[in-house]
Amino acid sequence: MILIISSLKDIHAQEMLDCLTKKGADVFLLDLSDFPQKYHLSIKFDHETNTQKYELVGDNTRVDLSDCNVVWWRRPQQFMLHADISSVEDQGFAYTECFSAFSGLWLTLMPFWINHPTRDEEAARKVYQLKLAQELGFKIPDTCITSNPNEANHFINKRGSEHTIFKAFSGTEQAWRETRLLKATELDLIDSVKFAPVIFQEYIPAEADLRITVIGEHIFAAAIYSQQTSYKVDFRMTMNDADMKPIELPEKLQTLLLTYMKRLGLVYGAIDMRLTPDGEFVFLEINPSGQWLFIEQRTGLPITETFADLMISQDA
């Protein structure tokens, strides 16, 4: 069985569910927000038979997690506790117990992970991403991650605000923050970095932004011509207005990308780079659960089918 850990609100999970079903795969989508209200979890160790059993049971649903040969760790949701738990202390305790049980479960199961939760969490850390990319030989932007206003000012003054971008470590639908070019009028606000670290980087001019989707040994690269749009700093802001085309990457860069994925322990990753006007490829970041449908729909690259075929091949 193939297990997808996400939610039906996730269009990528829906697309993959449909694709796998059409190909005849046995697939189940687990929304962790349904636990513990809609599912019961049972983990059993039998001394006499030296066996283990991992089972989720809900209304008209019984899933033996031991049968999972492939798990896609897509967009795990937060547990939704029973409303009967009223005190903050009890809520904290119950959530921690749920988290501990499932965290141990993930380490116990031995499927083909895409990606393993531990590797996925590590790879999402931007500081680690940049360090490893630099070690392996990628060109990366000069970067200063700091909560020290003096350090921030020193970094900005070295190249000027017009050549400095800043961005956050994370973003949600409720609090989404694009990558922004620093404005001269914002220099008076630099003291606010003392409240939390900020990522400052040199601005990399672009011929095109690159979204590179890696699935196992398969590399799908697309050029996003964001410089032809009204917002040139972050292609996500105007990607519906940008032309997108498949692009063939140099063999040396492809080898480097696969090496990077192996070092991170990832099967899947969405990598953002910039191709400069001088022809240099500059690494920006990797998202281990990044989006690909916007690329596939605009370029025709067969990303979903390749991804599904990989899962099926590992479920055999």
C-alpha positions in Angstrom: 0.0 0.0 0.0 1.0 3.6 -0.7 0.3 6.0 2.2 0.0 9.8 1.5 0.2 11.9 4.6 -1.5 15.2 3.8 -5.1 16.5 3.5 -7.7 16.6 0.8 -7.3 20.4 0.8 -3.8 19.8 -0.7 -4.3 19.9 -4.5 -1.0 18.1 -5.0 -2.1 15.2 -2.8 -5.4 15.1 -4.7 -3.7 15.0 -8.0 -1.4 12.2 -6.9 -4.3 10.3 -5.3 -6.2 10.4 -8.6 -3.1 9.5 -10.7 -2.2 6.5 -8.5 -5.8 5.3 -8.4 -6.0 5.4 -12.2 -2.8 3.3 -12.4 -4.4 0.7 -10.1 -2.3 1.4 -7.0 -3.6 0.7 -3.5 -3.3 4.1 -1.9 -4.6 5.7 1.3 -4.5 9.4 2.3 -4.1 10.0 6.0 -5.0 13.4 7.4 -3.4 13.6 10.8 -5.9 16.3 11.8 -8.4 13.4 11.9 -6.5 12.0 14.9 -7.5 11.3 17.6 -11.1 12.3 17.0 -11.8 10.1 14.0 -9.1 7.4 14.2 -7.8 5.2 17.0 -4.2 4.2 16.9 -3.0 0.8 18.2 0.6 -0.3 18.4 1.2 -3.9 19.6 4.3 -5.8 20.4 3.8 -9.6 20.9 6.6 -11.3 22.9 5.5 -14.9 22.0 5.4 -14.4 18.3 8.0 -11.7 18.2 5.8 -9.6 16.0 4.5 -6.0 15.9 1.2 -4.6 14.6 0.5 -1.0 13.8 -3.2 -0.2 13.1 -5.4 2.8 12.5 -9.1 2.2 12.9 -12.0 4.6 12.2 -15.6 4.4 10.9 -15.6 1.9 8.1 -11.8 2.2 7.9 -9.0 -0.2 9.1 -5.5 0.5 7.9 -2.6 -1.9 8.8 0.3 0.4 8.6 2.7 -2.6 8.4 1.4 -3.0 4.8 2.7 0.4 3.8 5.6 -0.1 1.4 5.7 3.6 0.4 5.0 6.7 2.5 4.8 10.2 0.9 5.4 12.7 3.8 3.7 15.5 1.9 2.0 18.0 4.2 1.4 16.5 7.6 -1.4 18.3 9.5 -1.6 19.1 13.2 -3.6 16.8 15.5 -7.1 18.0 16.4 -7.8 17.1 20.0 -11.2 16.3 21.5 -13.1 19.3 22.5 -13.7 17.6 25.9 -10.2 18.5 26.9 -10.6 21.9 28.3 -7.6 23.0 30.3 -4.4 24.3 28.6 -2.3 21.9 30.6 -4.3 18.9 29.6 -4.3 20.0 26.0 -0.6 20.3 26.0 -0.2 16.9 27.6 -2.6 15.2 25.2 -0.9 16.7 22.1 2.5 15.7 23.3 1.3 12.2 23.8 -0.1 12.0 20.3 3.0 13.5 18.9 5.3 11.0 20.8 3.3 8.0 19.7 3.3 8.9 16.0 7.0 10.1 16.1 8.0 6.7 17.4 5.8 5.0 14.8 7.4 6.8 11.9 10.8 5.6 13.1 9.5 2.1 13.5 8.0 1.6 10.0 10.4 0.6 7.3 8.8 1.8 4.0 10.3 3.7 1.1 10.0 7.3 2.4 9.4 10.3 0.3 10.9 11.9 2.3 11.7 10.5 5.7 10.3 12.9 8.4 13.6 13.4 10.0 15.5 14.1 6.8 12.6 16.2 5.6 12.7 18.4 8.7 16.5 18.8 8.5 16.5 19.6 4.8 13.9 22.4 5.4 16.4 24.3 7.6 17.7 27.2 5.5 21.0 27.6 7.4 21.8 23.9 6.8 20.7 24.1 3.2 23.1 27.0 2.5 26.0 25.4 4.4 25.8 22.1 2.5 25.3 23.9 -0.9 28.4 25.9 -0.3 30.4 22.9 0.8 29.5 21.0 -2.3 30.5 23.8 -4.6 27.2 25.6 -5.5 27.5 29.3 -6.0 25.3 30.9 -3.3 24.4 34.5 -2.5 26.4 36.3 0.2 24.2 35.9 3.2 23.9 37.3 6.7 21.4 35.8 9.1 21.3 37.9 12.2 19.3 39.3 15.1 22.1 42.0 15.6 21.2 45.4 14.1 24.8 46.3 13.9 25.6 43.2 11.8 22.6 43.8 9.6 23.7 47.4 9.0 27.3 46.3 8.2 26.0 43.8 5.6 23.7 46.3 4.0 26.2 49.1 3.9 28.7 46.9 2.2 26.6 46.6 -1.0 23.8 49.1 -0.5 20.1 48.6 0.2 19.3 48.5 -3.6 21.4 45.3 -3.8 20.1 43.6 -0.6 17.1 41.3 -0.2 15.6 40.1 3.0 13.3 37.1 3.7 11.8 35.0 6.5 12.6 31.4 7.4 9.0 30.3 6.9 5.6 31.4 5.8 2.0 30.2 6.1 -1.2 31.0 4.3 -2.1 33.2 7.3 1.3 34.9 7.5 3.0 34.7 4.1 6.0 36.9 3.4 7.6 37.3 0.0 11.3 37.9 -0.6 11.7 41.7 -0.8 14.4 44.1 -2.0 15.3 46.4 0.9 14.0 49.9 0.5 16.0 52.9 1.6 13.0 54.0 3.6 13.2 50.7 5.6 16.7 51.3 6.9 15.3 53.1 9.9 13.5 49.8 10.9 16.7 47.7 11.0 16.7 47.9 14.8 13.6 45.6 14.8 15.8 42.6 13.8 16.6 42.3 17.5 13.2 40.7 17.9 14.0 37.7 15.7 16.7 36.7 13.2 16.3 37.9 9.6 17.8 36.5 6.4 19.7 39.2 4.5 21.3 38.3 1.1 22.9 40.0 -1.8 20.4 40.5 -4.7 21.2 38.1 -7.6 20.3 39.6 -11.0 18.5 37.1 -13.2 18.1 36.1 -16.8 15.5 33.6 -15.4 14.4 32.0 -12.1 14.7 28.2 -12.2 12.4 25.8 -10.4 14.1 22.4 -10.5 12.1 19.4 -9.4 14.1 16.3 -8.5 12.3 12.9 -8.1 14.8 10.1 -7.4 17.2 10.3 -10.4 14.9 12.4 -12.5 15.5 16.1 -12.9 12.8 18.5 -14.3 14.0 22.0 -14.8 11.9 25.0 -15.8 12.9 28.6 -16.5 10.6 31.2 -15.1 11.0 34.5 -16.9 10.1 36.6 -13.9 12.1 39.6 -15.1 9.5 40.3 -17.7 6.9 40.8 -15.0 6.1 43.6 -12.6 7.9 41.9 -9.6 11.4 40.8 -10.4 12.5 39.8 -6.9 10.2 36.8 -6.1 8.7 34.9 -9.0 5.9 33.6 -6.7 4.3 37.1 -6.7 3.7 37.2 -10.5 4.2 33.7 -11.7 0.9 33.6 -13.5 2.2 36.4 -15.7 5.6 34.9 -16.4 6.5 32.7 -19.3 7.8 29.3 -18.3 9.7 26.9 -20.4 11.6 23.6 -19.9 15.3 24.0 -19.7 18.2 21.5 -20.0 20.7 21.9 -17.3 24.5 21.4 -17.8 25.5 17.8 -16.9 27.9 19.0 -14.2 25.1 20.9 -12.5 22.7 17.9 -12.7 25.4 15.7 -11.0 25.8 18.3 -8.3 22.0 18.5 -7.7 21.8 14.7 -7.3 24.7 14.7 -5.0 23.1 17.4 -2.9 19.8 15.4 -2.7 21.7 12.3 -1.6 23.6 14.3 1.1 20.3 15.6 2.4 18.8 12.1 2.3 15.9 13.2 0.1 14.0 11.4 -2.7 12.0 14.5 -3.7 12.8 18.2 -3.6 11.9 21.5 -5.3 15.0 23.6 -5.7 15.1 27.3 -6.6 18.0 28.8 -8.4 18.7 31.8 -10.5 20.4 31.9 -13.9 22.3 35.2 -14.1 22.7 37.3 -17.3 26.4 36.1 -17.2 25.2 32.5 -17.4 26.0 31.5 -13.8 23.7 29.2 -11.8 23.1 30.5 -8.2 21.5 28.2 -5.6 18.9 29.9 -3.5 17.1 27.2 -1.5 15.3 23.8 -1.5 11.8 22.9 -0.4 11.5 19.2 0.4 7.7 19.4 -0.1 7.5 22.1 -2.7 4.9 22.6 -5.3 5.2 21.4 -8.9 1.8 21.5 -10.5 2.2 25.2 -11.6 5.3 24.1 -13.5 3.7 21.0 -15.0 0.6 22.8 -16.2 2.6 25.5 -17.9 5.4 23.4 -19.4 4.0 19.9 -19.9 6.8 18.3 -17.9 5.5 14.9 -16.8 6.2 15.4 -13.1 3.1 13.8 -11.5 3.3 10.7 -13.6 7.0 10.2 -13.0 6.4 10.7 -9.3 3.5 8.2 -9.3 5.5 5.6 -11.3 8.4 5.9 -8.7 5.9 5.2 -5.9 4.4 2.2 -7.7 7.8 0.7 -8.5 8.7 0.8 -4.8 5.3 -0.7 -3.8 5.9 -3.8 -5.8 
